[in-house]
Amino acid sequence: MANNEDLLKKIIAHAKEYGFVFQSSEIYDGLSAVYDYAQNGSELKKNIRDYWWKAMVQMHENIVGIDSSIFMHPTVWKASGHVDAFNDPMIDNKDSKKRYRADVLVEDHMAKIEAKIDKEVAKAAKRFGDAFNEEEFKSTNPRVLANIEKIEGIKNRLYPAMENNDMDAFKNLIEDLEIACPMSGSKNWTEVRQFNLMFSTNMGATAEGATEIFLRPETAQGIFVNYLNVQKTGRMKIPFGIAQTGKAFRNEIVARQFIFRMREFEQMEMQFFVRPGEEMKWYEYWKDQRMKWHTSLGIPAEKFRFHDHDKLAHYANAAADIEFDFPMGFKELEGIHSRTDFDLSAHEKHSGKKLRYHDPELNQSYVPYVVETSIGLDRMFLAVMSNAYTEEELEDGNSRVVMKLPPVLAPYKVAIFPLTKKDGLPDKAREIMDNLKYDHMCFYEEKDAIGKRYRRHDAIGTPYCITVDHQTLEDNTVTIRERDSMKQERIAIDKISGVVSEGLKVRH
Ligand code: GAP
Protein backbone atom coordinates (compact mmCIF):
# COMPACT_ATOMS: atom_id res chain seq x y z
CA MET A 1 0.00 0.00 0.00
CA ALA A 2 1.12 3.49 -0.78
CA ASN A 3 2.42 5.83 1.89
CA ASN A 4 -0.15 8.17 3.37
CA GLU A 5 0.46 11.22 1.26
CA ASP A 6 0.35 9.06 -1.83
CA LEU A 7 -2.85 7.50 -0.58
CA LEU A 8 -4.64 10.86 -0.45
CA LYS A 9 -3.41 11.67 -3.96
CA LYS A 10 -4.60 8.29 -5.20
CA ILE A 11 -8.02 8.77 -3.60
CA ILE A 12 -8.38 12.20 -5.21
CA ALA A 13 -7.42 10.79 -8.61
CA HIS A 14 -9.71 7.78 -8.18
CA ALA A 15 -12.59 10.00 -7.06
CA LYS A 16 -12.25 11.98 -10.26
CA GLU A 17 -11.66 9.08 -12.65
CA TYR A 18 -14.62 7.08 -11.39
CA GLY A 19 -17.18 9.85 -11.03
CA PHE A 20 -17.19 10.44 -7.28
CA VAL A 21 -15.89 14.01 -6.79
CA PHE A 22 -14.98 16.76 -9.25
CA GLN A 23 -13.48 20.13 -8.61
CA SER A 24 -16.18 22.80 -8.81
CA SER A 25 -16.16 24.84 -12.05
CA GLU A 26 -13.26 22.74 -13.29
CA ILE A 27 -13.38 24.18 -16.82
CA TYR A 28 -12.56 27.57 -15.26
CA ASP A 29 -9.67 26.00 -13.30
CA GLY A 30 -11.83 25.37 -10.27
CA LEU A 31 -12.87 27.32 -7.22
CA SER A 32 -10.66 26.82 -4.21
CA ALA A 33 -12.01 24.39 -1.59
CA VAL A 34 -15.33 23.89 -3.37
CA TYR A 35 -16.18 20.49 -4.85
CA ASP A 36 -18.99 18.81 -6.76
CA TYR A 37 -20.24 15.31 -6.14
CA ALA A 38 -20.60 13.35 -9.35
CA GLN A 39 -22.86 10.47 -10.34
CA ASN A 40 -21.33 7.90 -7.98
CA GLY A 41 -20.28 10.38 -5.31
CA SER A 42 -23.75 11.83 -4.93
CA GLU A 43 -25.17 8.32 -4.41
CA LEU A 44 -22.52 7.50 -1.81
CA LYS A 45 -23.09 10.82 -0.08
CA LYS A 46 -26.85 10.32 -0.07
CA ASN A 47 -26.43 6.83 1.37
CA ILE A 48 -24.22 8.14 4.19
CA ARG A 49 -26.80 10.84 4.91
CA ASP A 50 -29.64 8.26 4.89
CA TYR A 51 -27.68 5.92 7.14
CA TRP A 52 -27.18 8.75 9.63
CA TRP A 53 -30.83 9.84 9.40
CA LYS A 54 -32.01 6.30 9.96
CA ALA A 55 -29.79 5.84 13.03
CA MET A 56 -30.71 9.19 14.54
CA VAL A 57 -34.36 9.76 13.57
CA GLN A 58 -35.89 6.44 12.55
CA MET A 59 -34.29 4.51 15.42
CA HIS A 60 -35.14 7.06 18.12
CA GLU A 61 -38.79 7.71 18.91
CA ASN A 62 -37.83 10.93 20.66
CA ILE A 63 -35.84 12.47 17.78
CA VAL A 64 -37.47 14.24 14.85
CA GLY A 65 -35.94 15.85 11.80
CA ILE A 66 -36.32 19.32 10.29
CA ASP A 67 -35.01 21.14 7.24
CA SER A 68 -34.43 24.79 8.07
CA SER A 69 -33.28 27.44 5.64
CA ILE A 70 -29.72 28.56 4.98
CA PHE A 71 -30.60 32.23 5.36
CA MET A 72 -31.63 33.30 8.83
CA HIS A 73 -32.36 36.57 10.59
CA PRO A 74 -28.98 38.32 11.08
CA THR A 75 -29.56 38.63 14.84
CA VAL A 76 -29.38 34.83 15.08
CA TRP A 77 -25.65 35.09 14.42
CA LYS A 78 -25.22 37.91 16.89
CA ALA A 79 -26.94 35.82 19.59
CA SER A 80 -24.96 32.68 18.76
CA GLY A 81 -21.68 34.56 19.08
CA HIS A 82 -20.67 34.03 15.45
CA VAL A 83 -20.61 37.75 14.55
CA ASP A 84 -18.22 38.58 17.37
CA ALA A 85 -16.28 35.39 17.94
CA PHE A 86 -16.32 33.12 14.89
CA ASN A 87 -12.84 34.24 13.95
CA ASP A 88 -9.54 32.69 13.06
CA PRO A 89 -6.22 34.44 13.56
CA MET A 90 -4.60 34.93 10.15
CA ILE A 91 -1.15 35.96 9.05
CA ASP A 92 0.29 36.66 5.59
CA ASN A 93 3.76 35.96 4.37
CA LYS A 94 4.97 39.12 2.64
CA ASP A 95 7.17 37.27 0.14
CA SER A 96 4.93 34.42 -0.99
CA LYS A 97 1.72 36.45 -0.39
CA LYS A 98 0.30 33.26 1.10
CA ARG A 99 -2.22 33.50 3.91
CA TYR A 100 -2.09 31.14 6.88
CA ARG A 101 -3.93 30.51 10.09
CA ALA A 102 -1.52 31.55 12.84
CA ASP A 103 -2.60 28.73 15.16
CA VAL A 104 -2.20 26.16 12.37
CA LEU A 105 1.36 27.34 11.63
CA VAL A 106 2.21 26.75 15.30
CA GLU A 107 0.38 23.42 15.40
CA ASP A 108 2.23 22.24 12.29
CA HIS A 109 5.47 23.23 13.97
CA MET A 110 4.52 21.12 17.02
CA ALA A 111 3.58 18.23 14.73
CA LYS A 112 7.13 18.30 13.31
CA ILE A 113 8.57 18.01 16.81
CA GLU A 114 6.14 15.19 17.57
CA ALA A 115 7.29 13.43 14.39
CA LYS A 116 10.88 13.61 15.71
CA ILE A 117 9.75 11.93 18.94
CA ASP A 118 7.94 9.22 16.97
CA LYS A 119 11.07 8.63 14.90
CA GLU A 120 13.22 8.21 18.04
CA VAL A 121 10.66 5.80 19.48
CA ALA A 122 10.48 3.75 16.27
CA LYS A 123 14.29 3.55 16.09
CA ALA A 124 14.54 2.40 19.71
CA ALA A 125 11.71 -0.10 19.27
CA LYS A 126 13.66 -1.67 16.42
CA ARG A 127 16.88 -1.74 18.44
CA PHE A 128 15.40 -3.25 21.62
CA GLY A 129 12.88 -5.59 20.00
CA ASP A 130 10.50 -7.35 22.40
CA ALA A 131 12.19 -5.87 25.46
CA PHE A 132 11.19 -2.33 24.41
CA ASN A 133 9.12 -0.35 26.89
CA GLU A 134 7.85 2.77 25.14
CA GLU A 135 6.72 4.59 28.26
CA GLU A 136 10.02 4.07 30.02
CA PHE A 137 11.94 5.14 26.94
CA LYS A 138 9.92 8.33 26.56
CA SER A 139 10.38 9.26 30.20
CA THR A 140 14.17 8.73 30.22
CA ASN A 141 15.61 9.44 26.77
CA PRO A 142 17.15 12.94 26.92
CA ARG A 143 16.36 13.86 23.29
CA VAL A 144 12.74 12.79 23.64
CA LEU A 145 12.43 14.59 26.96
CA ALA A 146 13.82 17.79 25.48
CA ASN A 147 11.30 17.63 22.63
CA ILE A 148 8.38 16.92 24.97
CA GLU A 149 9.43 19.94 26.99
CA LYS A 150 9.56 22.07 23.82
CA ILE A 151 6.01 21.05 22.93
CA GLU A 152 4.74 21.79 26.43
CA GLY A 153 6.41 25.20 26.30
CA ILE A 154 4.70 26.00 22.99
CA LYS A 155 1.29 24.84 24.26
CA ASN A 156 1.69 27.05 27.33
CA ARG A 157 1.93 30.05 25.03
CA LEU A 158 -0.43 28.96 22.23
CA TYR A 159 -3.49 28.13 24.36
CA PRO A 160 -3.58 31.43 26.27
CA ALA A 161 -3.11 33.28 22.95
CA MET A 162 -6.14 31.42 21.56
CA GLU A 163 -8.14 31.87 24.75
CA ASN A 164 -7.51 35.61 24.98
CA ASN A 165 -7.53 36.30 21.23
CA ASP A 166 -4.13 37.84 21.76
CA MET A 167 -2.85 38.58 18.24
CA ASP A 168 0.49 39.94 19.48
CA ALA A 169 1.14 36.76 21.41
CA PHE A 170 0.60 34.74 18.22
CA LYS A 171 3.02 36.93 16.31
CA ASN A 172 5.69 36.70 19.05
CA LEU A 173 5.31 32.93 19.19
CA ILE A 174 5.72 32.55 15.41
CA GLU A 175 8.81 34.76 15.50
CA ASP A 176 10.35 33.08 18.55
CA LEU A 177 9.87 29.64 17.00
CA GLU A 178 11.41 30.96 13.77
CA ILE A 179 8.58 29.49 11.73
CA ALA A 180 9.14 29.95 8.01
CA CYS A 181 6.54 30.11 5.24
CA PRO A 182 6.24 26.57 3.82
CA MET A 183 6.06 28.10 0.30
CA SER A 184 8.83 30.68 0.26
CA GLY A 185 10.91 29.66 3.28
CA SER A 186 10.80 33.30 4.37
CA LYS A 187 10.14 34.59 7.88
CA ASN A 188 8.85 37.94 6.64
CA TRP A 189 5.39 37.97 8.25
CA THR A 190 2.61 40.56 8.55
CA GLU A 191 0.87 41.21 11.86
CA VAL A 192 -1.69 38.61 12.98
CA ARG A 193 -5.30 39.71 12.44
CA GLN A 194 -8.73 38.34 13.28
CA PHE A 195 -10.70 37.05 10.32
CA ASN A 196 -14.43 36.29 10.55
CA LEU A 197 -15.29 33.05 8.78
CA MET A 198 -18.88 33.86 7.85
CA PHE A 199 -19.82 34.64 4.26
CA SER A 200 -22.24 37.51 3.93
CA THR A 201 -24.52 38.77 1.21
CA ASN A 202 -27.33 41.31 0.88
CA MET A 203 -31.04 40.68 0.99
CA GLY A 204 -33.35 43.33 -0.46
CA ALA A 205 -33.91 45.09 -3.75
CA THR A 206 -32.09 48.37 -3.30
CA ALA A 207 -28.63 49.05 -1.99
CA GLU A 208 -30.02 51.42 0.68
CA GLY A 209 -32.74 49.08 1.85
CA ALA A 210 -30.67 45.91 1.74
CA THR A 211 -29.84 44.00 4.90
CA GLU A 212 -26.58 42.17 5.34
CA ILE A 213 -27.32 38.51 5.96
CA PHE A 214 -25.05 35.52 6.43
CA LEU A 215 -24.79 32.11 4.88
CA ARG A 216 -25.14 29.82 7.90
CA PRO A 217 -21.80 28.54 9.22
CA GLU A 218 -23.55 25.66 11.05
CA THR A 219 -26.96 24.05 10.79
CA ALA A 220 -27.41 23.98 14.58
CA GLN A 221 -28.91 27.48 14.91
CA GLY A 222 -31.81 26.52 12.63
CA ILE A 223 -32.64 23.88 15.22
CA PHE A 224 -32.33 26.19 18.22
CA VAL A 225 -34.64 28.85 16.83
CA ASN A 226 -37.25 26.21 15.90
CA TYR A 227 -36.98 24.16 19.08
CA LEU A 228 -40.13 25.44 20.79
CA ASN A 229 -42.23 25.22 17.62
CA VAL A 230 -41.17 21.60 17.17
CA GLN A 231 -41.64 20.79 20.86
CA LYS A 232 -45.17 22.19 20.88
CA THR A 233 -46.41 20.91 17.51
CA GLY A 234 -44.76 17.51 18.01
CA ARG A 235 -45.81 17.31 21.68
CA MET A 236 -42.23 16.36 22.47
CA LYS A 237 -41.23 15.62 26.06
CA ILE A 238 -37.75 16.24 27.37
CA PRO A 239 -35.39 14.52 26.71
CA PHE A 240 -35.90 14.85 22.96
CA GLY A 241 -33.81 15.62 19.92
CA ILE A 242 -34.05 17.53 16.64
CA ALA A 243 -31.89 16.45 13.73
CA GLN A 244 -31.08 18.04 10.42
CA THR A 245 -28.66 17.76 7.55
CA GLY A 246 -27.72 20.59 5.25
CA LYS A 247 -25.18 22.93 3.77
CA ALA A 248 -22.97 25.18 5.87
CA PHE A 249 -20.48 27.79 4.66
CA ARG A 250 -17.19 28.96 6.15
CA ASN A 251 -14.63 31.20 4.52
CA GLU A 252 -11.77 28.98 5.70
CA ILE A 253 -8.38 30.69 5.55
CA VAL A 254 -6.54 27.46 4.96
CA ALA A 255 -8.62 25.20 2.83
CA ARG A 256 -6.73 22.09 1.87
CA GLN A 257 -6.71 18.31 1.94
CA PHE A 258 -9.43 17.80 -0.62
CA ILE A 259 -12.90 17.58 0.90
CA PHE A 260 -11.58 17.62 4.48
CA ARG A 261 -11.79 21.40 4.83
CA MET A 262 -14.14 23.07 2.39
CA ARG A 263 -15.74 26.48 2.09
CA GLU A 264 -19.13 24.97 1.27
CA PHE A 265 -19.85 21.70 3.04
CA GLU A 266 -22.63 19.68 4.57
CA GLN A 267 -23.28 18.94 8.22
CA MET A 268 -25.41 16.32 9.94
CA GLU A 269 -26.33 17.67 13.35
CA MET A 270 -28.58 16.65 16.20
CA GLN A 271 -29.44 18.78 19.20
CA PHE A 272 -30.65 16.81 22.20
CA PHE A 273 -32.64 18.85 24.75
CA VAL A 274 -32.29 17.68 28.34
CA ARG A 275 -33.03 18.72 31.90
CA PRO A 276 -30.38 21.01 33.38
CA GLY A 277 -28.08 18.86 35.50
CA GLU A 278 -28.63 15.73 33.37
CA GLU A 279 -26.41 16.86 30.51
CA MET A 280 -23.32 14.84 31.48
CA LYS A 281 -25.30 11.59 31.47
CA TRP A 282 -26.56 12.36 27.94
CA TYR A 283 -23.16 13.57 26.81
CA GLU A 284 -21.68 10.16 27.71
CA TYR A 285 -24.67 8.42 26.09
CA TRP A 286 -24.19 10.25 22.79
CA LYS A 287 -20.43 9.74 22.76
CA ASP A 288 -21.06 6.03 23.06
CA GLN A 289 -23.89 5.98 20.50
CA ARG A 290 -21.98 7.93 17.91
CA MET A 291 -18.89 5.71 18.20
CA LYS A 292 -21.15 2.65 17.78
CA TRP A 293 -22.62 4.22 14.64
CA HIS A 294 -19.17 4.53 13.09
CA THR A 295 -18.04 1.00 13.92
CA SER A 296 -21.41 -0.46 12.84
CA LEU A 297 -20.28 0.21 9.28
CA GLY A 298 -17.57 -2.39 9.64
CA ILE A 299 -14.75 0.18 9.61
CA PRO A 300 -12.09 -1.09 12.07
CA ALA A 301 -12.48 0.38 15.57
CA GLU A 302 -8.77 1.27 15.74
CA LYS A 303 -9.29 3.85 13.00
CA PHE A 304 -11.37 5.95 15.42
CA ARG A 305 -10.44 7.58 18.68
CA PHE A 306 -11.88 10.14 21.06
CA HIS A 307 -10.11 13.39 21.69
CA ASP A 308 -11.46 15.18 24.74
CA HIS A 309 -11.07 18.95 24.47
CA ASP A 310 -8.80 20.50 27.13
CA LYS A 311 -9.76 23.95 25.98
CA LEU A 312 -13.55 24.36 25.97
CA ALA A 313 -15.49 26.86 23.88
CA HIS A 314 -17.20 29.51 26.01
CA TYR A 315 -20.60 27.81 25.63
CA ALA A 316 -19.54 24.24 26.43
CA ASN A 317 -19.03 22.37 29.68
CA ALA A 318 -17.73 19.23 27.97
CA ALA A 319 -16.65 18.46 24.42
CA ALA A 320 -14.98 15.63 22.54
CA ASP A 321 -14.11 14.89 18.95
CA ILE A 322 -14.32 11.55 17.27
CA GLU A 323 -11.13 11.49 15.24
CA PHE A 324 -10.55 9.28 12.23
CA ASP A 325 -7.25 7.98 10.92
CA PHE A 326 -7.38 9.87 7.58
CA PRO A 327 -4.51 9.54 5.08
CA MET A 328 -3.19 12.75 6.71
CA GLY A 329 -3.30 11.16 10.20
CA PHE A 330 -5.87 11.28 12.99
CA LYS A 331 -8.14 14.31 12.50
CA GLU A 332 -11.55 15.51 13.67
CA LEU A 333 -14.48 13.81 12.02
CA GLU A 334 -17.30 14.57 14.46
CA GLY A 335 -17.86 16.68 17.55
CA ILE A 336 -19.99 15.87 20.57
CA HIS A 337 -20.59 18.97 22.66
CA SER A 338 -22.44 19.68 25.85
CA ARG A 339 -23.55 23.24 25.03
CA THR A 340 -25.38 24.00 28.29
CA ASP A 341 -28.28 26.49 27.89
CA PHE A 342 -25.97 28.95 26.13
CA ASP A 343 -27.72 29.09 22.76
CA LEU A 344 -31.34 29.05 23.92
CA SER A 345 -30.66 31.63 26.64
CA ALA A 346 -28.89 33.87 24.13
CA HIS A 347 -31.85 33.60 21.74
CA GLU A 348 -34.24 34.42 24.60
CA LYS A 349 -32.24 37.51 25.35
CA HIS A 350 -31.85 38.72 21.76
CA SER A 351 -35.39 37.90 20.59
CA GLY A 352 -37.20 38.86 23.76
CA LYS A 353 -39.24 35.63 23.41
CA LYS A 354 -39.46 33.02 26.17
CA LEU A 355 -37.90 29.73 25.10
CA ARG A 356 -38.73 27.84 28.26
CA TYR A 357 -40.04 24.31 28.46
CA HIS A 358 -42.67 23.39 31.03
CA ASP A 359 -41.65 20.04 32.50
CA PRO A 360 -44.92 18.33 33.55
CA GLU A 361 -43.11 15.80 35.75
CA LEU A 362 -41.22 18.42 37.73
CA ASN A 363 -43.94 21.04 37.31
CA GLN A 364 -41.20 23.52 36.52
CA SER A 365 -40.25 25.72 33.59
CA TYR A 366 -36.65 25.94 32.48
CA VAL A 367 -34.39 26.59 29.51
CA PRO A 368 -33.24 23.10 28.47
CA TYR A 369 -29.59 22.14 28.28
CA VAL A 370 -28.33 20.81 24.96
CA VAL A 371 -26.01 18.00 23.98
CA GLU A 372 -25.17 18.10 20.29
CA THR A 373 -23.64 15.64 17.88
CA SER A 374 -22.21 17.28 14.78
CA ILE A 375 -20.55 15.46 11.90
CA GLY A 376 -19.33 16.73 8.54
CA LEU A 377 -20.90 14.67 5.77
CA ASP A 378 -18.00 15.40 3.42
CA ARG A 379 -15.48 14.35 6.05
CA MET A 380 -17.41 11.13 6.58
CA PHE A 381 -17.32 10.63 2.81
CA LEU A 382 -13.53 11.02 2.85
CA ALA A 383 -13.25 8.65 5.83
CA VAL A 384 -15.33 6.02 4.04
CA MET A 385 -13.42 6.46 0.76
CA SER A 386 -10.01 6.25 2.41
CA ASN A 387 -10.96 3.17 4.39
CA ALA A 388 -12.38 1.52 1.26
CA TYR A 389 -9.56 2.22 -1.22
CA THR A 390 -7.63 -1.03 -1.68
CA GLU A 391 -5.00 -2.07 -4.18
CA GLU A 392 -4.84 -5.85 -4.49
CA GLU A 393 -2.47 -8.24 -6.19
CA LEU A 394 -4.47 -11.20 -7.45
CA GLU A 395 -3.45 -14.85 -7.63
CA ASP A 396 -3.54 -14.81 -11.44
CA GLY A 397 -0.84 -12.12 -11.48
CA ASN A 398 -3.25 -9.27 -12.21
CA SER A 399 -4.00 -6.46 -9.83
CA ARG A 400 -7.16 -4.52 -9.07
CA VAL A 401 -8.27 -1.38 -7.27
CA VAL A 402 -11.35 -2.21 -5.26
CA MET A 403 -13.42 0.15 -3.18
CA LYS A 404 -14.40 -1.99 -0.21
CA LEU A 405 -17.27 0.32 0.69
CA PRO A 406 -19.71 -0.83 3.35
CA PRO A 407 -22.33 -2.42 1.04
CA VAL A 408 -25.14 -0.34 2.57
CA LEU A 409 -23.33 2.81 1.38
CA ALA A 410 -22.23 1.64 -2.08
CA PRO A 411 -23.61 3.77 -4.98
CA TYR A 412 -24.88 0.68 -6.80
CA LYS A 413 -25.79 -2.54 -5.04
CA VAL A 414 -25.99 -4.81 -8.09
CA ALA A 415 -24.50 -4.75 -11.59
CA ILE A 416 -26.18 -6.95 -14.17
CA PHE A 417 -24.23 -8.28 -17.13
CA PRO A 418 -25.41 -10.39 -20.03
CA LEU A 419 -22.45 -12.63 -20.93
CA THR A 420 -22.80 -11.66 -24.59
CA LYS A 421 -24.89 -9.23 -26.59
CA LYS A 422 -26.57 -12.07 -28.48
CA ASP A 423 -28.96 -14.99 -28.06
CA GLY A 424 -31.53 -13.04 -26.06
CA LEU A 425 -29.19 -12.64 -23.07
CA PRO A 426 -29.57 -8.82 -22.92
CA ASP A 427 -33.37 -9.21 -22.85
CA LYS A 428 -33.16 -11.67 -20.00
CA ALA A 429 -30.70 -9.42 -18.12
CA ARG A 430 -32.99 -6.42 -18.59
CA GLU A 431 -35.95 -8.44 -17.34
CA ILE A 432 -34.01 -9.29 -14.15
CA MET A 433 -32.99 -5.66 -13.75
CA ASP A 434 -36.57 -4.43 -14.21
CA ASN A 435 -37.65 -6.58 -11.27
CA LEU A 436 -34.68 -5.81 -9.05
CA LYS A 437 -34.59 -2.04 -9.51
CA TYR A 438 -37.58 -1.50 -7.23
CA ASP A 439 -35.52 -2.77 -4.30
CA HIS A 440 -31.94 -1.90 -5.20
CA MET A 441 -29.85 0.57 -7.21
CA CYS A 442 -28.88 -1.51 -10.26
CA PHE A 443 -26.46 -0.91 -13.11
CA TYR A 444 -26.77 -2.60 -16.51
CA GLU A 445 -23.62 -3.22 -18.57
CA GLU A 446 -23.08 -5.24 -21.73
CA LYS A 447 -19.88 -3.69 -23.12
CA ASP A 448 -16.45 -5.37 -22.84
CA ALA A 449 -15.39 -8.72 -21.44
CA ILE A 450 -16.90 -9.78 -18.11
CA GLY A 451 -13.50 -9.40 -16.37
CA LYS A 452 -13.30 -5.74 -17.42
CA ARG A 453 -16.83 -5.11 -16.26
CA TYR A 454 -15.97 -6.66 -12.87
CA ARG A 455 -12.98 -4.29 -12.55
CA ARG A 456 -15.11 -1.25 -13.32
CA HIS A 457 -17.56 -2.20 -10.60
CA ASP A 458 -14.77 -3.05 -8.13
CA ALA A 459 -13.56 0.49 -8.70
CA ILE A 460 -16.89 2.02 -7.68
CA GLY A 461 -17.52 -0.50 -4.93
CA THR A 462 -20.55 -2.40 -6.29
CA PRO A 463 -20.94 -5.31 -3.86
CA TYR A 464 -22.64 -7.77 -6.26
CA CYS A 465 -22.32 -8.54 -9.95
CA ILE A 466 -24.80 -10.82 -11.69
CA THR A 467 -23.93 -12.58 -14.93
CA VAL A 468 -26.67 -13.85 -17.20
CA ASP A 469 -25.52 -16.69 -19.48
CA HIS A 470 -27.00 -19.39 -21.67
CA GLN A 471 -27.77 -21.59 -18.70
CA THR A 472 -29.93 -18.76 -17.33
CA LEU A 473 -32.27 -19.19 -20.30
CA GLU A 474 -32.63 -22.88 -19.49
CA ASP A 475 -32.96 -22.96 -15.69
CA ASN A 476 -33.43 -19.37 -14.47
CA THR A 477 -30.18 -19.29 -12.52
CA VAL A 478 -27.40 -16.68 -12.66
CA THR A 479 -23.87 -16.30 -11.37
CA ILE A 480 -23.54 -13.87 -8.48
CA ARG A 481 -20.07 -12.59 -7.67
CA GLU A 482 -19.22 -10.95 -4.36
CA ARG A 483 -16.88 -7.94 -4.61
CA ASP A 484 -14.39 -8.51 -1.76
CA SER A 485 -13.94 -12.29 -1.90
CA MET A 486 -14.59 -12.42 -5.68
CA LYS A 487 -16.38 -15.71 -4.94
CA GLN A 488 -18.97 -16.74 -7.49
CA GLU A 489 -22.06 -18.78 -6.86
CA ARG A 490 -24.92 -20.01 -9.00
CA ILE A 491 -28.30 -19.00 -7.61
CA ALA A 492 -31.91 -18.87 -8.78
CA ILE A 493 -33.09 -15.50 -10.14
CA ASP A 494 -35.78 -15.25 -7.49
CA LYS A 495 -33.10 -15.51 -4.77
CA ILE A 496 -31.05 -12.51 -5.99
CA SER A 497 -32.96 -9.81 -4.13
CA GLY A 498 -32.79 -11.76 -0.85
CA VAL A 499 -29.04 -12.43 -1.15
CA VAL A 500 -28.36 -8.76 -1.90
CA SER A 501 -30.60 -7.55 0.95
CA GLU A 502 -28.86 -9.91 3.36
CA GLY A 503 -25.47 -8.56 2.26
CA LEU A 504 -26.58 -4.98 2.91
CA LYS A 505 -27.67 -5.64 6.48
CA VAL A 506 -25.70 -3.79 9.10
CA ARG A 507 -25.06 -5.66 12.30
CA HIS A 508 -25.02 -3.39 15.31
N1 GAP B 1 -22.62 22.98 15.55
C1 GAP B 1 -21.32 22.62 15.96
C2 GAP B 1 -20.32 22.76 14.92
O1 GAP B 1 -20.57 23.28 13.84
P1 GAP B 1 -17.79 22.25 14.37
O2 GAP B 1 -16.80 21.41 15.16
O3 GAP B 1 -17.41 23.61 14.00
O4 GAP B 1 -19.12 22.24 15.27
C3 GAP B 1 -18.78 20.16 13.17
O5 GAP B 1 -18.20 21.45 13.08
C4 GAP B 1 -18.26 19.25 12.09
O6 GAP B 1 -18.43 19.86 10.81
C5 GAP B 1 -16.76 18.96 12.17
O7 GAP B 1 -16.49 17.90 13.06
C6 GAP B 1 -16.44 18.60 10.75
O8 GAP B 1 -16.72 17.24 10.48
C7 GAP B 1 -17.40 19.45 9.94
N2 GAP B 1 -16.71 20.65 9.39
C8 GAP B 1 -16.45 21.79 10.02
N3 GAP B 1 -15.82 22.66 9.20
C9 GAP B 1 -15.69 22.03 8.01
C10 GAP B 1 -15.13 22.40 6.74
N4 GAP B 1 -14.61 23.60 6.52
N5 GAP B 1 -15.17 21.48 5.74
C11 GAP B 1 -15.73 20.27 5.93
N6 GAP B 1 -16.26 19.88 7.10
C12 GAP B 1 -16.25 20.74 8.13
Residues whose N, C-alpha, C, O or C-beta is under 5 A from the ligand:
A	BS01	GAP	P217 E218 A220 R250 E252 I259 F260 R261 M262 F265 E332 L333 E334 G335 S374 I375 G376 D378 R379
